[in-house]
Amino acid sequence: MSASTQRPWTPEEFEAQLRDKGTAYHIHHPFNVMLNTGKATREQIQGWVANRYYYQIIIPQKDGAVLSNCPDREVRREWIQRILDHDGHGDDPGGIEAWLRLGQAVGLSREEIVDQRHVIPAVRFACDAYLNFCRQRPWQESVCSSLTELFAPIIHKQRLANWPEHYPWIESDGLQYFRNRVTQARRDVEQGLAVTLAYFDTRPQQEKALDILKFKLDILWSMNDAMALRYGLEGGPK
Ligand SMILES: O=C(O)c1cc(C(=O)O)c2c(n1)C(=O)C(=O)c1cc(C(=O)O)[nH]c1-2
């Protein structure tokens, strides 16, 4: 039976299908496994932090794109929080600043992170693909593409659990970004899931949502591929 004639999945089934995609999350990428099992060198950690900075600065830009495409005031009222989380507001310096502190804690200068001298072209292309997708697609599709965050609390918790043990030279304050994200990501996912489960309501639409999530998983995966190529893997290429 083709997808077009099949009954839609129930919200529970659909959510389970989305969660199943977690097998392709970058938590399983050899470069991330190396980082989170204590096998990375100082240079590899620095390379990861400097490159991931580019993802960090793209995120609020893509959230601005979602806002600009969304005519629903109720959604915008919640979504705008994501920009505040990353850019900061009032006394809260925000996630990008927290990332810069992480960079300094791993031994990078603020300047060399901000001027993006370490950002690998393929990492830039991958992040830009995410931004361009969110600029061009209906806002609900962009919301769906944010759902890799379903799997993010685990990866942040893994870092918080393993880095202090394996990399005691990184000051604990530097890990604040990850602490903040555990709760922020859970809240983001609640909103993102509600929109996605409501909007993609036929089987072909639901299948499309799975493809969108895979596209985003591929962005994160290819960033890791690029970093593995540049900085190497423990024990050589895999
Ligand atoms: O460290 C990670 O592995 C990781 C992954 C992801 C993700 O799954 O997209 C995000 C983040 N971190 C993150 O910190 C973050 O703020 C974030 C926002 C988004 C998004 O797509 O809107 N993803 C992620």
The ligand as an SDF file (V2000), in Angstrom:
LIG
                    3D

 24 26  0  0  0  0  0  0  0  0999 V2000
   25.2580   19.6570   21.3480 O   0  0  0  0  0  0  0  0  0  0  0  0
   24.4820   19.0590   20.6210 C   0  0  0  0  0  0  0  0  0  0  0  0
   24.6720   17.8970   20.2640 O   0  0  0  0  0  0  0  0  0  0  0  0
   23.2990   19.8000   20.1630 C   0  0  0  0  0  0  0  0  0  0  0  0
   22.4460   19.3070   19.1970 C   0  0  0  0  0  0  0  0  0  0  0  0
   21.3680   20.0670   18.7800 C   0  0  0  0  0  0  0  0  0  0  0  0
   20.4690   19.4400   17.8250 C   0  0  0  0  0  0  0  0  0  0  0  0
   20.1550   18.2570   18.0120 O   0  0  0  0  0  0  0  0  0  0  0  0
   20.0640   20.0500   16.8460 O   0  0  0  0  0  0  0  0  0  0  0  0
   21.1770   21.3580   19.3190 C   0  0  0  0  0  0  0  0  0  0  0  0
   22.0670   21.7490   20.3360 C   0  0  0  0  0  0  0  0  0  0  0  0
   23.0940   21.0000   20.7370 N   0  0  0  0  0  0  0  0  0  0  0  0
   21.9270   23.0000   21.0050 C   0  0  0  0  0  0  0  0  0  0  0  0
   22.6890   23.2950   21.9160 O   0  0  0  0  0  0  0  0  0  0  0  0
   20.9040   23.8970   20.6080 C   0  0  0  0  0  0  0  0  0  0  0  0
   20.7710   24.9700   21.1840 O   0  0  0  0  0  0  0  0  0  0  0  0
   20.0540   23.5170   19.5530 C   0  0  0  0  0  0  0  0  0  0  0  0
   19.0120   24.2010   18.9220 C   0  0  0  0  0  0  0  0  0  0  0  0
   18.5990   23.3770   17.9060 C   0  0  0  0  0  0  0  0  0  0  0  0
   17.5920   23.6070   16.8740 C   0  0  0  0  0  0  0  0  0  0  0  0
   17.5930   22.8480   15.8930 O   0  0  0  0  0  0  0  0  0  0  0  0
   16.8220   24.5820   16.9970 O   0  0  0  0  0  0  0  0  0  0  0  0
   19.3180   22.2420   17.9260 N   0  0  0  0  0  0  0  0  0  0  0  0
   20.1920   22.2900   18.9270 C   0  0  0  0  0  0  0  0  0  0  0  0
  1  2  2  0
  2  3  1  0
  2  4  1  0
  4  5  1  0
  4 12  2  0
  5  6  2  0
  6  7  1  0
  6 10  1  0
  7  8  2  0
  7  9  1  0
 10 11  2  0
 10 24  1  0
 11 12  1  0
 11 13  1  0
 13 14  2  0
 13 15  1  0
 15 16  2  0
 15 17  1  0
 17 18  1  0
 17 24  2  0
 18 19  2  0
 19 20  1  0
 19 23  1  0
 20 21  2  0
 20 22  1  0
 23 24  1  0
M  END
$$$$
